[in-house]
Amino acid sequence: MLFGLPITGETIAFFVLALIIIISAVFMITMTNVMHMAVSLVGVFLGVAGIFILLGADFVGFVQIMVYAGAITILMVFALMLTHRGLSAEMQHEVGALRSTVTFVVIAVLVGTILYAIRRTPWTSNNINALQPFHQSTVTLLANAIFQQYTVPFELVSAVLTVALVGSAVIARKEE
């Protein structure tokens, strides 16, 4: 038993993914090179996608990989490559000292919060048996929610994104 949970493949996979997420997040906030931060962010995105897949939300997990670990990270890398400006040695030293202090405080608060939550949570497996199995895929459930229950908000978001795309194209064209 680990935290009151039986030691199964899913439990081990969860703790491995959680460890990957935590280590990548710590690397992301402690690295000084922005490109290394972006690579650490990919580790966080992939770990979160693994958690989604472990929870049975395969579609959301694969979308997480394609959109965040793929497209968003590549966009960030291109933006960094095109706009990167170096800091002076004095500024790097000041930023490094401040970053170390803030990082330590944030990690201490997060570890304290996680330990508090672990101690206060009743870790019983009796609630797991109460769950009813479902036979629909996550894609079917998502499609039903979007196109039946949330049709109007989905269409409004689509319209807002279309207006934003057209507006950005018009603004970019005027600058040329």
Backbone as a chain_set.jsonl record, in Angstrom:
{"seq": "MLFGLPITGETIAFFVLALIIIISAVFMITMTNVMHMAVSLVGVFLGVAGIFILLGADFVGFVQIMVYAGAITILMVFALMLTHRGLSAEMQHEVGALRSTVTFVVIAVLVGTILYAIRRTPWTSNNINALQPFHQSTVTLLANAIFQQYTVPFELVSAVLTVALVGSAVIARKEE", "coords": {"N": [[0.839, -1.183, 0.0], [0.53, 2.17, -0.872], [0.358, 5.302, 0.258], [-2.135, 4.505, 1.097], [-3.159, 3.421, -1.186], [-3.533, 0.687, -3.434], [-0.692, -1.024, -4.766], [-0.387, -0.843, -7.992], [-0.061, -1.104, -11.584], [-1.149, 1.242, -12.629], [-1.027, 2.984, -10.43], [1.743, 3.177, -10.034], [2.458, 4.256, -12.534], [1.124, 6.714, -12.346], [2.541, 7.978, -10.22], [5.101, 8.089, -11.346], [4.62, 9.757, -13.577], [3.758, 12.045, -12.19], [6.118, 12.673, -10.846], [7.766, 13.258, -13.044], [6.443, 15.547, -13.998], [6.755, 17.301, -11.804], [9.576, 17.487, -11.558], [10.232, 18.515, -14.095], [8.852, 20.954, -13.961], [10.196, 22.226, -11.855], [12.77, 22.4, -12.991], [12.065, 24.092, -15.072], [11.526, 26.545, -13.836], [13.926, 27.117, -12.65], [15.995, 27.161, -14.474], [18.347, 29.093, -16.403], [18.638, 29.602, -19.07], [16.519, 30.385, -21.677], [15.676, 28.7, -23.727], [16.164, 26.187, -22.63], [14.27, 26.29, -20.645], [11.947, 26.162, -22.201], [12.151, 23.552, -23.189], [11.905, 22.135, -20.798], [9.305, 22.845, -20.219], [7.975, 21.411, -22.179], [8.304, 18.864, -21.122], [6.623, 19.076, -18.874], [4.138, 19.443, -20.178], [3.926, 16.965, -21.557], [3.866, 15.186, -19.406], [1.454, 15.94, -18.16], [-0.286, 15.269, -20.22], [0.069, 12.511, -20.163], [-1.102, 11.961, -17.665], [-3.768, 12.654, -18.249], [-4.333, 10.646, -20.159], [-4.02, 8.412, -18.55], [-6.19, 8.764, -16.888], [-8.233, 8.062, -18.518], [-9.086, 9.82, -20.402], [-8.442, 9.851, -23.274], [-8.588, 11.263, -25.723], [-8.379, 13.971, -24.926], [-5.836, 13.871, -23.818], [-4.216, 13.283, -26.078], [-4.762, 15.523, -27.622], [-3.646, 17.422, -25.955], [-0.949, 16.738, -26.252], [-0.574, 17.237, -29.022], [-1.382, 19.963, -29.353], [-0.299, 21.561, -27.182], [2.314, 20.454, -26.422], [3.317, 20.242, -28.941], [2.47, 22.363, -31.0], [2.218, 24.872, -29.515], [4.639, 24.96, -28.1], [6.508, 24.99, -30.205], [5.783, 27.413, -31.376], [6.499, 29.137, -29.261], [9.285, 28.715, -29.215], [10.046, 29.674, -31.758], [9.264, 32.367, -31.416], [11.022, 33.101, -29.373], [13.471, 32.744, -30.664], [13.325, 34.681, -32.635], [13.001, 37.091, -31.282], [14.818, 37.306, -29.203], [16.717, 38.971, -26.858], [19.75, 39.794, -25.375], [20.736, 40.02, -21.901], [22.572, 42.28, -19.806], [25.575, 41.45, -17.924], [25.4, 42.255, -15.268], [22.64, 42.646, -14.925], [21.782, 40.001, -15.357], [22.855, 38.76, -13.096], [21.411, 40.031, -11.009], [18.763, 39.305, -11.688], [19.038, 36.539, -11.499], [19.538, 36.143, -8.727], [17.153, 37.12, -7.591], [15.353, 35.393, -8.831], [16.122, 32.923, -7.713], [15.424, 33.274, -5.019], [12.622, 33.717, -5.174], [11.887, 31.311, -6.382], [12.576, 29.445, -4.38], [10.776, 30.197, -2.325], [8.274, 29.778, -3.59], [8.404, 27.006, -4.143], [8.594, 26.009, -1.521], [6.09, 26.794, -0.463], [4.349, 25.377, -2.189], [5.13, 22.671, -1.703], [4.493, 22.502, 1.011], [1.695, 22.897, 0.852], [0.933, 20.659, -0.678], [1.748, 18.539, 1.018], [0.082, 19.08, 3.21], [-2.424, 18.651, 1.988], [-2.197, 15.926, 1.372], [-2.043, 14.786, 3.917], [-4.526, 15.488, 4.989], [-6.41, 14.252, 3.387], [-8.77, 11.666, 3.137], [-7.672, 8.594, 2.497], [-9.16, 6.254, 1.241], [-10.193, 3.265, -0.368], [-12.797, 2.649, -0.727], [-14.553, 4.35, -2.012], [-13.98, 4.04, -4.663], [-15.218, 1.735, -5.565], [-17.811, 2.56, -5.796], [-18.065, 3.891, -8.149], [-19.587, 3.995, -11.319], [-19.23, 1.978, -14.168], [-18.649, 3.231, -17.47], [-19.625, 3.094, -20.868], [-19.16, 4.605, -23.067], [-17.023, 6.331, -25.319], [-14.496, 8.822, -24.654], [-14.388, 10.701, -26.656], [-16.919, 10.553, -27.801], [-18.495, 11.394, -25.635], [-17.489, 14.01, -25.334], [-18.18, 15.125, -27.824], [-20.988, 14.941, -27.695], [-21.444, 16.686, -25.548], [-20.469, 19.141, -26.581], [-21.964, 19.575, -28.961], [-24.629, 19.214, -28.291], [-25.377, 19.933, -25.592], [-23.888, 22.297, -25.155], [-24.129, 23.969, -27.435], [-24.669, 26.666, -28.263], [-22.736, 28.275, -26.744], [-20.419, 27.137, -27.89], [-20.628, 27.877, -30.592], [-20.53, 30.657, -30.287], [-17.924, 31.02, -29.277], [-16.532, 30.094, -31.495], [-17.218, 32.097, -33.351], [-16.055, 34.368, -32.127], [-13.326, 33.669, -32.204], [-12.975, 33.569, -34.972], [-13.441, 36.259, -35.674], [-11.278, 37.406, -34.294], [-9.142, 36.284, -35.712], [-9.539, 37.354, -38.309], [-9.358, 40.074, -37.674], [-6.68, 40.263, -36.744], [-5.36, 39.665, -39.111], [-6.108, 41.867, -40.683], [-4.942, 43.982, -39.235], [-2.228, 43.277, -39.412], [-1.877, 43.525, -42.157], [-2.229, 46.266, -42.577], [0.071, 47.314, -41.425], [2.082, 46.661, -43.186]], "CA": [[0.0, 0.0, 0.0], [1.263, 3.419, -1.009], [-0.619, 6.335, 0.601], [-3.431, 3.85, 1.193], [-3.563, 2.934, -2.504], [-2.843, -0.557, -3.788], [0.395, -0.829, -5.721], [-0.717, -1.411, -9.295], [0.617, -0.419, -12.679], [-1.683, 2.605, -12.743], [-0.495, 3.788, -9.331], [3.152, 3.439, -10.331], [2.492, 5.185, -13.673], [0.735, 8.037, -11.86], [3.622, 8.582, -9.456], [6.191, 8.395, -12.282], [4.219, 10.957, -14.324], [3.775, 13.178, -11.26], [7.522, 13.01, -10.623], [8.236, 13.919, -14.268], [5.856, 16.891, -14.024], [7.366, 18.128, -10.757], [10.979, 17.749, -11.909], [10.25, 19.425, -15.249], [8.416, 22.278, -13.515], [11.292, 22.823, -11.083], [13.787, 22.793, -13.97], [11.569, 25.211, -15.868], [11.624, 27.815, -13.117], [15.278, 27.362, -12.149], [16.948, 27.303, -15.577], [18.621, 30.473, -16.8], [18.522, 29.676, -20.522], [15.102, 30.351, -22.026], [15.42, 27.507, -24.538], [16.079, 25.064, -21.703], [12.959, 26.422, -20.006], [10.941, 25.67, -23.148], [12.244, 22.086, -23.215], [11.314, 21.676, -19.545], [7.861, 23.022, -20.356], [7.507, 20.257, -22.956], [8.206, 17.766, -20.158], [5.397, 19.278, -18.098], [2.997, 19.17, -21.058], [3.84, 15.53, -21.816], [3.429, 14.544, -18.167], [0.019, 16.207, -17.994], [-0.967, 14.439, -21.219], [0.084, 11.153, -19.626], [-2.125, 11.886, -16.61], [-5.063, 12.609, -18.937], [-4.494, 9.317, -20.752], [-4.188, 7.494, -17.429], [-7.548, 8.953, -16.366], [-9.204, 7.578, -19.491], [-9.437, 10.888, -21.333], [-7.432, 9.679, -24.322], [-8.679, 12.344, -26.7], [-7.828, 15.193, -24.324], [-4.401, 13.657, -23.687], [-3.555, 13.425, -27.373], [-4.865, 16.936, -28.005], [-2.63, 18.089, -25.138], [0.35, 16.502, -26.891], [-0.489, 17.913, -30.321], [-1.531, 21.414, -29.277], [0.635, 22.215, -26.274], [3.689, 19.974, -26.559], [3.74, 20.455, -30.318], [2.278, 23.669, -31.636], [2.507, 26.015, -28.636], [6.071, 24.984, -27.814], [7.204, 25.44, -31.413], [5.512, 28.845, -31.475], [7.33, 29.818, -28.273], [10.683, 28.644, -29.636], [10.216, 30.635, -32.849], [9.196, 33.718, -30.857], [12.275, 33.346, -28.659], [14.572, 32.865, -31.62], [13.197, 35.905, -33.417], [12.968, 38.299, -30.458], [15.7, 37.175, -28.046], [17.692, 40.032, -26.613], [20.576, 39.425, -24.234], [20.824, 40.92, -20.761], [23.937, 42.541, -19.369], [26.013, 40.528, -16.871], [24.877, 42.755, -13.993], [21.201, 42.346, -14.902], [21.627, 38.563, -15.202], [23.134, 38.43, -11.702], [20.278, 40.491, -10.205], [17.614, 38.463, -12.005], [19.315, 35.202, -10.971], [19.355, 36.147, -7.278], [15.72, 37.257, -7.331], [14.695, 34.16, -9.276], [16.408, 31.88, -6.734], [14.619, 33.536, -3.83], [11.214, 33.477, -5.502], [11.749, 29.877, -6.623], [12.581, 28.763, -3.09], [9.524, 30.492, -1.624], [7.172, 29.107, -4.293], [8.522, 25.564, -3.921], [8.261, 25.738, -0.123], [4.637, 26.909, -0.309], [3.713, 24.265, -2.896], [5.382, 21.423, -0.98], [3.663, 22.557, 2.213], [0.297, 22.698, 0.468], [0.757, 19.263, -1.095], [1.818, 17.699, 2.213], [-1.151, 19.312, 3.962], [-3.519, 17.971, 1.287], [-2.016, 14.477, 1.513], [-2.377, 14.401, 5.295], [-5.943, 15.73, 5.286], [-7.276, 13.491, 2.493], [-9.033, 10.285, 3.569], [-7.241, 7.717, 1.409], [-9.837, 4.959, 1.272], [-10.543, 2.777, -1.699], [-14.22, 2.301, -0.746], [-15.25, 5.213, -2.963], [-13.699, 3.587, -6.024], [-16.213, 0.73, -5.932], [-19.096, 3.21, -6.055], [-18.084, 4.435, -9.506], [-20.264, 3.172, -12.315], [-18.488, 1.952, -15.43], [-19.345, 3.804, -18.608], [-19.254, 2.38, -22.078], [-18.969, 5.545, -24.163], [-15.663, 6.849, -25.392], [-14.402, 10.229, -24.266], [-14.68, 11.516, -27.836], [-18.383, 10.592, -27.913], [-19.001, 12.256, -24.565], [-17.12, 15.386, -25.659], [-19.006, 15.568, -28.953], [-22.351, 15.153, -27.197], [-21.474, 17.901, -24.732], [-20.272, 20.334, -27.412], [-22.971, 19.792, -30.0], [-25.991, 19.125, -27.776], [-25.587, 20.722, -24.377], [-23.211, 23.597, -25.22], [-24.079, 24.379, -28.838], [-24.6, 28.126, -28.391], [-21.406, 28.771, -26.368], [-19.437, 26.661, -28.868], [-20.737, 28.728, -31.781], [-20.053, 31.996, -29.921], [-16.46, 30.965, -29.224], [-16.086, 29.993, -32.892], [-17.355, 33.42, -33.969], [-15.052, 35.257, -31.534], [-12.02, 33.293, -32.754], [-12.943, 33.981, -36.38], [-13.276, 37.713, -35.681], [-9.904, 37.689, -33.878], [-8.261, 35.917, -36.823], [-9.701, 38.353, -39.368], [-8.823, 41.329, -37.151], [-5.213, 40.233, -36.744], [-4.924, 39.736, -40.511], [-6.289, 43.253, -41.131], [-3.925, 44.803, -38.572], [-0.927, 42.938, -39.997], [-1.847, 44.031, -43.533], [-2.07, 47.721, -42.529], [1.445, 47.643, -41.054], [2.961, 46.474, -44.345]], "C": [[0.886, 1.248, 0.0], [0.263, 4.547, -0.84], [-2.018, 5.738, 0.668], [-3.949, 3.323, -0.126], [-2.85, 1.62, -2.787], [-1.775, -0.285, -4.846], [0.05, -1.597, -6.995], [0.078, -0.664, -10.355], [0.151, 1.016, -12.829], [-1.129, 3.514, -11.652], [0.965, 4.152, -9.594], [3.275, 4.435, -11.482], [2.125, 6.596, -13.227], [1.891, 8.708, -11.127], [4.826, 8.908, -10.343], [5.863, 9.663, -13.067], [4.229, 12.192, -13.427], [5.205, 13.63, -10.988], [8.115, 13.725, -11.836], [7.719, 15.353, -14.327], [6.55, 17.799, -13.015], [8.811, 18.477, -11.109], [11.066, 18.717, -13.087], [9.844, 20.835, -14.843], [9.514, 22.974, -12.713], [12.421, 23.251, -12.018], [13.352, 24.029, -14.74], [11.749, 26.537, -15.132], [13.02, 28.093, -12.581], [16.314, 27.527, -13.255], [17.159, 28.78, -15.905], [18.514, 30.667, -18.304], [17.053, 29.474, -20.907], [14.767, 29.129, -22.872], [15.333, 26.261, -23.659], [14.75, 25.094, -20.949], [11.859, 25.873, -20.906], [10.962, 24.147, -23.224], [11.656, 21.497, -21.932], [9.796, 21.805, -19.58], [7.251, 21.893, -21.177], [7.363, 19.044, -22.041], [6.955, 17.863, -19.305], [4.173, 18.937, -18.939], [2.828, 17.674, -21.309], [3.398, 14.767, -20.569], [1.945, 14.732, -17.916], [-0.788, 15.391, -18.998], [-1.008, 12.986, -20.758], [-0.939, 10.958, -18.527], [-3.515, 11.824, -17.233], [-5.326, 11.218, -19.508], [-4.72, 8.28, -19.662], [-5.593, 7.577, -16.838], [-8.626, 8.492, -17.335], [-9.661, 8.637, -20.466], [-8.401, 10.898, -22.455], [-7.418, 10.842, -25.298], [-8.046, 13.623, -26.16], [-6.312, 15.062, -24.17], [-3.664, 13.84, -24.998], [-3.665, 14.85, -27.914], [-3.844, 17.756, -27.221], [-1.25, 17.934, -25.78], [0.466, 17.299, -28.181], [-0.48, 19.429, -30.181], [-0.446, 22.036, -28.41], [2.069, 21.761, -26.493], [4.207, 20.194, -27.973], [3.668, 21.901, -30.732], [2.685, 24.839, -30.743], [4.001, 26.102, -28.346], [6.87, 25.45, -29.02], [6.992, 26.937, -31.62], [6.377, 29.631, -30.498], [8.797, 29.83, -28.692], [10.951, 29.616, -30.779], [10.188, 32.07, -32.323], [10.483, 34.055, -30.116], [13.438, 33.548, -29.618], [14.516, 34.189, -32.368], [13.296, 37.173, -32.576], [13.954, 38.284, -29.308], [16.709, 38.317, -27.999], [18.459, 39.658, -25.347], [20.538, 40.476, -23.135], [22.293, 41.152, -20.43], [24.282, 41.591, -18.221], [25.458, 40.95, -15.515], [23.39, 42.442, -13.855], [20.964, 40.852, -14.709], [21.865, 38.15, -13.762], [21.963, 38.827, -10.801], [19.046, 39.62, -10.431], [17.807, 37.07, -11.431], [19.095, 35.124, -9.472], [17.879, 36.25, -6.916], [14.985, 35.979, -7.701], [14.915, 33.039, -8.263], [15.556, 32.05, -5.487], [13.152, 33.226, -4.08], [10.967, 31.987, -5.716], [11.692, 29.116, -5.31], [11.271, 28.976, -2.351], [8.353, 29.749, -2.269], [7.218, 27.602, -4.058], [8.16, 25.21, -2.487], [6.753, 25.792, 0.106], [3.929, 25.735, -0.981], [3.918, 22.938, -2.18], [4.561, 21.386, 0.303], [2.197, 22.303, 1.919], [0.03, 21.251, 0.081], [0.801, 18.332, 0.113], [0.577, 17.861, 3.082], [-2.322, 18.571, 3.321], [-3.411, 16.46, 1.427], [-2.415, 14.025, 2.909], [-3.865, 14.528, 5.594], [-6.901, 14.896, 4.439], [-7.502, 12.094, 3.049], [-8.754, 9.323, 2.408], [-7.885, 6.346, 1.56], [-10.188, 4.556, -0.141], [-12.01, 2.38, -1.773], [-14.979, 3.12, -1.778], [-15.053, 4.751, -4.399], [-14.748, 2.585, -6.486], [-17.559, 1.351, -6.265], [-19.184, 3.774, -7.469], [-18.754, 3.46, -10.46], [-19.438, 3.152, -13.594], [-19.313, 2.569, -16.545], [-18.799, 3.153, -19.874], [-19.119, 3.301, -23.281], [-17.529, 6.029, -24.151], [-15.664, 8.325, -25.0], [-14.698, 11.146, -25.441], [-16.189, 11.645, -28.009], [-18.974, 11.511, -26.855], [-18.695, 13.726, -24.846], [-17.975, 15.931, -26.795], [-20.442, 15.818, -28.517], [-22.442, 16.431, -26.377], [-21.377, 19.15, -25.603], [-21.466, 20.605, -28.312], [-24.404, 19.631, -29.526], [-26.205, 20.079, -26.606], [-25.026, 22.142, -24.505], [-23.095, 24.107, -26.653], [-23.886, 25.886, -28.984], [-23.241, 28.664, -27.924], [-20.312, 28.34, -27.348], [-19.452, 27.536, -30.112], [-20.255, 30.145, -31.491], [-18.524, 32.039, -29.862], [-15.889, 30.872, -30.634], [-16.144, 31.354, -33.578], [-16.298, 34.387, -33.434], [-13.662, 34.94, -32.088], [-11.893, 33.691, -34.221], [-12.736, 35.486, -36.494], [-11.846, 38.085, -35.287], [-8.919, 37.377, -34.997], [-8.328, 36.946, -37.945], [-9.12, 39.692, -38.92], [-7.309, 41.356, -37.144], [-4.665, 40.283, -38.167], [-5.034, 41.16, -41.041], [-5.218, 44.15, -40.518], [-2.549, 44.533, -39.169], [-0.801, 43.493, -41.408], [-1.637, 45.541, -43.547], [-0.64, 48.116, -42.218], [2.402, 47.49, -42.219], [2.862, 47.682, -45.222]], "O": [[1.846, 1.358, 0.762], [-0.598, 4.739, -1.699], [-2.989, 6.411, 0.325], [-5.072, 2.823, -0.187], [-1.686, 1.456, -2.421], [-1.943, 0.578, -5.708], [0.177, -2.82, -7.064], [0.798, 0.288, -10.055], [0.948, 1.907, -13.12], [-0.799, 4.672, -11.91], [1.371, 5.298, -9.4], [4.094, 5.353, -11.425], [2.737, 7.567, -13.671], [2.191, 9.875, -11.379], [5.503, 9.909, -10.109], [6.711, 10.543, -13.213], [4.658, 13.264, -13.852], [5.477, 14.828, -10.909], [8.874, 14.682, -11.686], [8.467, 16.27, -14.666], [6.894, 18.936, -13.335], [9.223, 19.629, -10.976], [11.883, 19.637, -13.075], [10.423, 21.809, -15.324], [9.735, 24.175, -12.872], [12.973, 24.34, -11.862], [14.164, 24.908, -15.029], [12.09, 27.546, -15.75], [13.281, 29.196, -12.102], [17.419, 27.997, -12.984], [16.268, 29.607, -15.711], [18.318, 31.791, -18.766], [16.429, 28.495, -20.498], [13.675, 28.576, -22.742], [14.516, 25.376, -23.917], [14.175, 24.048, -20.651], [10.944, 25.198, -20.434], [9.908, 23.518, -23.314], [10.982, 20.469, -21.978], [9.086, 20.964, -19.029], [6.131, 21.462, -20.901], [6.406, 18.28, -22.169], [6.299, 16.856, -19.04], [3.275, 18.231, -18.48], [1.707, 17.166, -21.277], [2.638, 13.804, -20.67], [1.254, 13.798, -17.508], [-1.856, 14.878, -18.664], [-2.017, 12.305, -20.944], [-1.58, 9.909, -18.455], [-4.353, 11.034, -16.799], [-6.421, 10.678, -19.355], [-5.526, 7.365, -19.833], [-6.125, 6.582, -16.345], [-9.812, 8.529, -17.005], [-10.543, 8.377, -21.284], [-7.596, 11.821, -22.572], [-6.354, 11.347, -25.657], [-7.27, 14.279, -26.855], [-5.584, 16.035, -24.369], [-2.61, 14.474, -25.038], [-2.754, 15.328, -28.59], [-3.244, 18.684, -27.765], [-0.478, 18.89, -25.842], [1.477, 17.961, -28.417], [0.331, 20.108, -30.812], [0.254, 22.945, -28.856], [2.95, 22.588, -26.726], [5.414, 20.319, -28.177], [4.687, 22.587, -30.806], [3.43, 25.714, -31.184], [4.569, 27.194, -28.346], [7.814, 26.227, -28.873], [7.922, 27.649, -31.999], [6.929, 30.671, -30.855], [9.478, 30.845, -28.54], [11.968, 30.309, -30.777], [10.998, 32.898, -32.739], [10.981, 35.175, -30.219], [14.285, 34.417, -29.41], [15.557, 34.758, -32.698], [13.643, 38.23, -33.103], [13.924, 39.202, -28.488], [17.437, 38.583, -28.955], [17.857, 39.247, -24.356], [20.337, 41.662, -23.395], [23.149, 40.323, -20.738], [23.391, 40.996, -17.616], [25.086, 40.102, -14.704], [22.936, 42.023, -12.791], [20.05, 40.463, -13.982], [21.16, 37.282, -13.246], [21.563, 38.056, -9.929], [18.365, 39.241, -9.478], [16.855, 36.471, -10.929], [18.527, 34.148, -8.983], [17.407, 35.54, -6.027], [14.099, 35.532, -6.972], [13.989, 32.279, -7.979], [15.023, 31.074, -4.959], [12.514, 32.544, -3.279], [9.944, 31.46, -5.278], [10.85, 28.233, -5.142], [10.712, 28.026, -1.803], [7.533, 29.156, -1.568], [6.184, 26.986, -3.8], [7.483, 24.209, -2.255], [6.198, 24.933, 0.791], [3.006, 25.159, -0.405], [2.976, 22.154, -2.06], [3.994, 20.349, 0.645], [1.529, 21.575, 2.654], [-0.989, 20.681, 0.471], [-0.027, 17.427, 0.221], [0.074, 16.881, 3.63], [-3.117, 17.938, 4.016], [-4.425, 15.78, 1.585], [-3.059, 12.987, 3.063], [-4.405, 13.747, 6.377], [-8.092, 14.837, 4.744], [-6.545, 11.404, 3.398], [-9.526, 9.259, 1.45], [-7.226, 5.386, 1.961], [-10.446, 5.399, -1.0], [-12.438, 1.824, -2.785], [-15.949, 2.635, -2.359], [-15.881, 5.044, -5.262], [-15.129, 2.578, -7.656], [-18.37, 0.729, -6.951], [-20.276, 4.101, -7.934], [-18.514, 2.254, -10.41], [-18.991, 4.202, -14.056], [-20.538, 2.442, -16.561], [-17.647, 2.721, -19.923], [-18.978, 2.823, -24.407], [-16.899, 6.121, -23.098], [-16.703, 8.984, -25.014], [-15.205, 12.252, -25.251], [-16.687, 12.725, -28.327], [-19.856, 12.316, -27.151], [-19.542, 14.591, -24.622], [-18.442, 17.069, -26.735], [-21.049, 16.806, -28.93], [-23.413, 17.179, -26.499], [-22.115, 20.112, -25.393], [-21.927, 21.742, -28.413], [-25.326, 19.892, -30.299], [-27.101, 20.922, -26.631], [-25.635, 23.091, -24.01], [-22.048, 24.629, -27.035], [-23.029, 26.331, -29.748], [-22.634, 29.45, -28.651], [-19.38, 29.102, -27.606], [-18.395, 27.896, -30.629], [-19.637, 30.774, -32.351], [-17.907, 32.989, -30.345], [-14.875, 31.501, -30.936], [-15.222, 31.723, -34.306], [-15.709, 35.144, -34.204], [-12.902, 35.854, -32.407], [-10.821, 34.105, -34.662], [-11.945, 35.942, -37.319], [-11.261, 38.988, -35.885], [-7.964, 38.124, -35.208], [-7.297, 37.363, -38.472], [-8.46, 40.373, -39.705], [-6.709, 42.37, -37.501], [-3.615, 40.881, -38.404], [-4.154, 41.618, -41.769], [-4.646, 44.99, -41.212], [-1.784, 45.468, -39.407], [0.291, 43.893, -41.812], [-0.945, 46.057, -44.426], [-0.172, 49.15, -42.694], [3.448, 48.139, -42.236], [3.518, 47.745, -46.261]]}, "num_chains": 1, "name": "protein.A"}
